[in-house]
Amino acid sequence: MAFHSSQRIAELAVEAGAKKVTMHPLHLLLLGFLGGAFISFGFLLDIRVIANLPQQWGSFSSLLGGAVFPVGLMLIIIAGGELLTGNMMVVPMAVLAKRANLTQLGKNWLLALFSNFIGAIFVAYFFGHIVGLTETGPFLTKTVAIAEAKIDETFLKTLISAVGCNWLVCLGVWLAYGADDIGGKILAIWFPIMAFVAIGFQHVVANMFVIPAAIFSGQVTWGNYVSNFVPVVIGNAIGGSVFVALIYWTVHKGSLQSTSKSSIKKAS
């Protein structure tokens, strides 16, 4: 199974970031809605698979949940969707390569954040609350337990957990750029995403689903969610922008700068 070199992946990431910042806002909002919904479907599947497993299974249940959760990112990468946490890697790559500016980065991140939230809330409310998939028996217990575990952490612990999360998530996106066929992309996505879920790291879009799902059940408050959201979004931004985008751009900046110059010349 062929794959691209890290240098070529960096070039593809820059191209992806440059395209994202010029996307029509309506298209970004629609694809962002799908991105939030797809990640939520992955988390909902996780909960439905592991909630009623025997307690004696211990951390093996976390592994099983992590094994099914990646369907969300697979849908985004292969079917099409916009995800804030992935954009926290590719758009900074484009900025560093001078294919985008900070204003475009801010607009992209804000629209992706807003639309991801709408998509996640949609799934949490209609499928979790109205249908009852997160509000009956062991599924309610598991949903609330996951949400409470996320909001009970201190600001610093939450931030550091979020850094680790998006480091792995963006590596999943990075590896997916390294494959040209669907099978390769699925394998590339599966392992890093499984790892972040099994470890229990904090993902801003996943939290947009599970914490509101607990809120709709009356077990958690919106104030709890806001106190969790701030460190998670900061940590995710650091994980994607610094630990993936900045490091790989520093390593490959020579080739990326020459590629950017040649693109400018072709455009002119």
C-alpha positions as CSV (number, residue, x, y, z in Angstrom):
1,M,0.0,0.0,0.0
2,A,1.7,3.2,-1.2
3,F,1.9,6.3,0.9
4,H,3.3,9.8,0.6
5,S,6.4,11.1,2.3
6,S,6.1,13.5,5.2
7,Q,7.3,16.3,3.0
8,R,4.6,15.6,0.4
9,I,2.0,15.4,3.2
10,A,3.1,18.8,4.3
11,E,2.6,20.2,0.8
12,L,-0.9,18.6,0.7
13,A,-1.8,20.1,4.1
14,V,-0.8,23.6,2.9
15,E,-2.9,23.2,-0.2
16,A,-5.9,22.0,1.9
17,G,-5.5,24.9,4.3
18,A,-5.3,27.4,1.4
19,K,-8.5,25.9,-0.1
20,K,-10.4,26.0,3.2
21,V,-9.8,29.7,3.8
22,T,-11.3,30.5,0.4
23,M,-14.3,28.3,0.7
24,H,-17.7,29.9,0.3
25,P,-19.0,30.7,3.9
26,L,-22.3,28.8,3.2
27,H,-20.4,25.7,2.1
28,L,-18.2,25.9,5.2
29,L,-21.2,26.2,7.4
30,L,-23.0,23.3,5.8
31,L,-19.9,21.1,5.8
32,G,-19.2,22.2,9.4
33,F,-22.7,21.1,10.4
34,L,-21.9,17.7,8.9
35,G,-18.5,17.6,10.7
36,G,-20.1,18.2,14.1
37,A,-22.8,15.7,13.4
38,F,-20.4,13.0,12.2
39,I,-18.1,13.3,15.2
40,S,-21.3,13.1,17.4
41,F,-22.4,9.9,15.6
42,G,-19.0,8.4,16.4
43,F,-19.4,9.3,20.1
44,L,-23.0,8.1,20.2
45,L,-21.9,4.8,18.7
46,D,-19.1,4.6,21.4
47,I,-21.7,5.1,24.1
48,R,-24.1,2.6,22.7
49,V,-21.4,-0.1,22.4
50,I,-19.8,0.2,25.8
51,A,-22.5,1.5,28.2
52,N,-23.9,-1.9,29.2
53,L,-20.6,-3.9,29.2
54,P,-19.7,-5.6,32.5
55,Q,-17.8,-3.4,34.8
56,Q,-15.1,-6.1,35.2
57,W,-14.0,-5.4,31.6
58,G,-12.3,-2.3,32.9
59,S,-10.2,-0.4,30.4
60,F,-11.0,-2.9,27.6
61,S,-14.4,-1.2,27.2
62,S,-12.5,2.0,26.6
63,L,-10.6,0.2,23.8
64,L,-13.8,-1.0,22.3
65,G,-15.3,2.5,22.4
66,G,-12.2,3.9,20.8
67,A,-12.4,1.3,18.1
68,V,-15.8,2.5,16.9
69,F,-15.4,6.2,17.5
70,P,-13.2,6.9,14.4
71,V,-16.2,6.4,12.1
72,G,-16.8,10.1,12.7
73,L,-13.5,11.3,11.2
74,M,-13.7,8.7,8.5
75,L,-17.0,10.3,7.3
76,I,-15.5,13.8,7.5
77,I,-12.3,12.9,5.5
78,I,-13.8,10.6,3.0
79,A,-17.5,11.7,2.5
80,G,-16.7,15.4,3.2
81,G,-17.0,17.6,6.2
82,E,-15.3,20.5,8.0
83,L,-13.9,19.9,11.5
84,L,-12.5,22.7,13.7
85,T,-9.8,20.6,15.2
86,G,-8.4,19.4,11.8
87,N,-8.5,23.0,10.6
88,M,-6.4,23.9,13.6
89,M,-3.6,22.1,11.8
90,V,-4.0,22.7,8.0
91,V,-5.0,26.4,8.1
92,P,-1.9,27.4,10.3
93,M,0.2,25.4,7.8
94,A,-1.2,27.6,5.0
95,V,-0.6,30.7,7.1
96,L,3.0,29.7,7.8
97,A,3.5,29.0,4.0
98,K,2.0,32.5,3.3
99,R,-0.9,31.0,1.4
100,A,-3.4,32.4,4.0
101,N,-3.4,35.2,6.6
102,L,-4.5,35.4,10.2
103,T,-7.8,37.1,9.4
104,Q,-8.7,34.2,7.1
105,L,-7.6,31.8,9.8
106,G,-9.8,33.5,12.4
107,K,-12.8,33.5,10.1
108,N,-12.4,29.8,9.2
109,W,-12.0,28.7,12.8
110,L,-15.0,30.7,14.0
111,L,-17.3,29.4,11.3
112,A,-16.1,25.9,11.8
113,L,-16.6,26.2,15.5
114,F,-20.1,27.5,15.2
115,S,-21.3,25.0,12.6
116,N,-19.6,22.1,14.4
117,F,-21.5,23.1,17.5
118,I,-24.9,23.2,15.6
119,G,-24.2,19.8,14.2
120,A,-23.2,18.3,17.5
121,I,-26.2,19.8,19.3
122,F,-28.5,18.5,16.6
123,V,-27.4,14.9,17.2
124,A,-27.3,15.3,21.0
125,Y,-30.9,16.8,21.1
126,F,-32.7,14.8,18.5
127,F,-31.0,11.4,18.7
128,G,-29.8,11.5,22.2
129,H,-32.7,13.4,23.9
130,I,-35.8,13.0,21.8
131,V,-35.1,9.4,20.6
132,G,-33.6,8.7,24.0
133,L,-30.4,7.0,22.9
134,T,-28.4,8.8,25.7
135,E,-31.2,9.0,28.2
136,T,-32.2,5.5,29.1
137,G,-30.8,3.0,31.5
138,P,-27.0,2.3,31.2
139,F,-26.7,4.7,28.3
140,L,-27.8,7.7,30.5
141,T,-25.4,6.5,33.2
142,K,-22.5,6.3,30.8
143,T,-23.2,9.6,29.1
144,V,-23.4,11.5,32.4
145,A,-20.3,9.7,33.7
146,I,-18.3,10.7,30.6
147,A,-19.5,14.3,30.8
148,E,-18.9,14.7,34.5
149,A,-15.4,13.2,34.1
150,K,-14.6,15.9,31.5
151,I,-16.0,18.9,33.5
152,D,-14.5,17.8,36.8
153,E,-10.9,18.3,35.7
154,T,-9.0,21.5,36.6
155,F,-8.4,24.1,33.9
156,L,-4.7,23.1,33.6
157,K,-5.4,19.4,33.4
158,T,-8.2,20.0,30.8
159,L,-5.9,22.2,28.7
160,I,-3.1,19.7,28.7
161,S,-5.5,16.8,27.9
162,A,-6.8,18.8,25.0
163,V,-3.3,19.4,23.7
164,G,-2.7,15.6,23.6
165,C,-6.1,15.1,22.0
166,N,-5.6,17.3,19.0
167,W,-2.0,16.3,18.6
168,L,-3.3,12.8,17.9
169,V,-6.4,13.9,15.9
170,C,-4.3,16.1,13.6
171,L,-1.8,13.2,13.2
172,G,-4.8,11.2,12.0
173,V,-5.7,13.9,9.5
174,W,-2.0,14.2,8.6
175,L,-1.7,10.4,8.0
176,A,-4.9,10.4,5.9
177,Y,-3.3,12.9,3.5
178,G,-0.5,10.4,3.2
179,A,-2.9,7.8,1.5
180,D,-4.6,8.0,-1.9
181,D,-7.0,5.1,-1.5
182,I,-10.0,4.7,0.9
183,G,-8.5,1.7,2.7
184,G,-5.3,3.6,3.4
185,K,-7.2,6.6,4.7
186,I,-9.3,4.4,7.0
187,L,-6.3,2.7,8.5
188,A,-4.5,6.1,8.9
189,I,-7.4,7.7,10.7
190,W,-8.3,4.7,12.9
191,F,-5.2,4.3,15.0
192,P,-4.6,7.9,16.2
193,I,-8.3,8.5,16.9
194,M,-8.7,5.2,18.7
195,A,-5.8,6.2,20.8
196,F,-7.1,9.6,21.9
197,V,-10.5,8.1,22.8
198,A,-9.1,5.2,24.7
199,I,-6.8,7.5,26.6
200,G,-9.6,9.8,27.4
201,F,-8.3,13.1,26.0
202,Q,-10.6,16.1,25.6
203,H,-11.8,17.0,22.1
204,V,-13.8,20.3,21.7
205,V,-16.2,19.0,19.1
206,A,-16.8,15.6,20.8
207,N,-17.5,17.5,24.0
208,M,-20.0,19.6,22.1
209,F,-22.0,16.4,21.9
210,V,-21.5,14.5,25.1
211,I,-21.8,17.4,27.6
212,P,-24.9,18.9,26.1
213,A,-26.4,15.4,25.9
214,A,-25.9,15.3,29.7
215,I,-27.3,18.8,30.0
216,F,-30.5,17.8,28.1
217,S,-30.9,14.9,30.6
218,G,-30.8,17.5,33.4
219,Q,-27.6,16.2,35.0
220,V,-25.2,19.0,34.0
221,T,-25.4,22.8,33.5
222,W,-24.4,25.1,30.6
223,G,-22.1,26.8,33.1
224,N,-20.2,23.5,33.5
225,Y,-19.9,23.3,29.7
226,V,-18.5,26.8,29.3
227,S,-15.9,26.2,32.0
228,N,-14.8,23.1,30.1
229,F,-15.0,24.6,26.6
230,V,-12.4,27.4,27.2
231,P,-9.4,25.2,28.1
232,V,-10.4,22.5,25.6
233,V,-10.5,24.9,22.6
234,I,-7.2,26.5,23.7
235,G,-5.5,23.1,24.2
236,N,-6.8,21.7,20.9
237,A,-5.5,24.8,19.1
238,I,-2.0,24.3,20.6
239,G,-2.0,20.6,19.9
240,G,-2.8,21.1,16.2
241,S,-1.1,24.4,15.5
242,V,2.1,23.9,17.4
243,F,2.7,20.1,17.9
244,V,1.8,19.3,14.3
245,A,1.7,22.3,12.0
246,L,4.6,24.3,13.4
247,I,6.9,21.4,13.9
248,Y,6.4,19.9,10.4
249,W,6.5,23.3,8.8
250,T,9.8,24.0,10.5
251,V,11.2,20.7,9.2
252,H,9.9,21.1,5.7
253,K,9.7,24.9,5.3
254,G,12.4,24.9,2.6
255,S,10.4,22.9,0.2
256,L,7.1,24.5,1.3
257,Q,8.4,28.0,0.6
258,S,9.7,27.0,-2.8
259,T,6.4,25.4,-3.6
260,S,4.6,28.5,-2.5
261,K,6.7,30.7,-4.7
262,S,6.1,28.5,-7.7
263,S,2.4,28.6,-7.1
264,I,2.5,32.4,-6.9
265,K,4.4,32.6,-10.2
266,K,1.9,30.3,-11.9
267,A,-1.0,32.4,-10.6
268,S,0.7,35.6,-12.0
